[in-house]
Amino acid sequence: MDINDITKEIIDSAYKVHTALGPGLLESAYKACLSYELKKKGLKVEEEKPVPVVYEEVSLNCGYRIDLLVEDKVIVELKTVDSFCDVHFAQVLTYLKFSDKKIGLLFNFNVKSLRDGIKRFIL
């Protein structure tokens, strides 16, 4: 499965979860449901994947975690906020950099239409 197919499956699954649940729940509920949907499709999903901070030659476990890592290729970060802000974008870009991944998806489930709550990042 190529990267575009994977991201399509993730986005389709996110729409399904958002349609079923709507806005207003905790991030953890959306994460559990999205993970479930992706696993049903046969995709490999890792939840709360640690991301070490690399400083000089040292790898430091500082508690950063990717919400979902799909097929060891796509970082998925979920939010339930009024709107995205720069720190959300910086978080995804930092995770891409430190994990050496190329594609990230950021979802905000606290929106009326999920179309308004999706950002794709390519490093």
C-alpha positions in Angstrom: 0.0 0.0 0.0 1.5 3.3 -1.0 1.5 6.4 1.2 -1.4 8.0 -0.7 -3.6 4.9 -0.2 -2.7 4.9 3.5 -3.5 8.6 4.0 -6.8 8.1 2.1 -7.8 5.2 4.4 -6.9 7.3 7.5 -8.9 10.3 6.3 -11.9 8.1 5.3 -11.8 6.4 8.7 -11.6 9.8 10.5 -14.7 11.0 8.6 -16.5 7.8 9.7 -15.6 8.4 13.3 -16.5 12.1 13.2 -19.9 11.4 11.5 -20.7 8.7 14.1 -19.6 10.7 17.2 -19.8 14.3 16.2 -17.8 17.0 18.0 -17.6 17.4 21.8 -15.8 14.3 23.1 -12.3 13.9 24.6 -9.4 13.4 22.2 -8.9 9.9 23.7 -12.3 8.7 22.5 -11.6 9.8 18.9 -8.2 8.2 19.1 -9.5 4.9 20.3 -12.3 4.8 17.7 -9.9 5.9 14.8 -7.4 3.2 15.9 -10.2 0.6 15.9 -11.4 1.6 12.4 -7.9 1.5 11.0 -7.1 -1.9 12.5 -10.4 -3.2 11.1 -9.1 -2.3 7.7 -6.0 -4.4 8.3 -3.6 -1.5 8.9 -0.8 -1.6 11.4 -1.5 1.0 14.1 0.7 2.0 17.0 -0.8 4.1 19.7 1.2 6.6 21.9 4.4 5.8 20.1 7.3 7.4 22.0 9.3 10.0 20.1 12.8 10.7 21.6 14.3 14.2 21.4 17.7 13.9 19.7 20.2 16.4 20.9 23.7 16.2 19.5 24.4 12.4 19.8 22.0 11.8 22.6 18.5 10.4 22.3 16.4 11.6 25.3 13.0 10.2 26.3 11.2 13.4 27.3 7.7 12.1 27.2 6.7 13.0 23.6 4.3 10.6 22.0 2.7 10.3 18.6 -1.0 9.7 18.9 -1.1 7.1 16.1 1.6 5.8 13.8 0.0 4.0 10.8 1.9 1.4 8.8 5.2 2.9 10.3 4.8 5.7 7.7 2.1 8.2 8.7 2.0 10.2 11.9 -1.6 11.0 13.0 -2.1 13.7 15.7 -5.6 14.3 17.0 -6.9 17.4 18.7 -10.2 18.6 20.2 -9.7 22.4 20.2 -11.6 25.5 19.1 -9.2 25.9 16.2 -5.6 24.9 15.2 -2.8 27.2 16.3 0.8 27.3 15.3 2.0 25.1 18.2 -0.2 22.2 16.8 1.6 22.6 13.4 5.0 22.8 15.1 4.2 19.6 17.1 3.5 17.6 13.9 6.5 19.0 12.1 8.8 18.2 15.1 7.4 14.6 15.3 8.1 14.2 11.6 11.7 15.4 12.0 12.5 13.4 15.1 10.9 10.2 13.9 12.3 10.5 10.3 8.8 10.1 8.8 7.6 12.1 5.7 3.8 12.4 6.1 1.7 13.7 9.0 -2.0 14.2 9.4 -3.5 16.6 12.0 -7.2 16.2 12.8 -9.3 18.5 14.9 -12.5 16.6 15.9 -14.0 19.6 17.6 -15.5 21.0 14.4 -18.9 20.9 12.8 -17.5 19.5 9.6 -14.3 17.5 9.7 -13.3 19.0 6.3 -12.4 22.1 8.3 -10.3 20.1 10.8 -7.8 18.3 8.6 -4.2 19.4 7.8 -1.6 17.3 5.9 2.1 17.8 6.4 4.9 16.6 4.1 8.4 16.9 5.3 
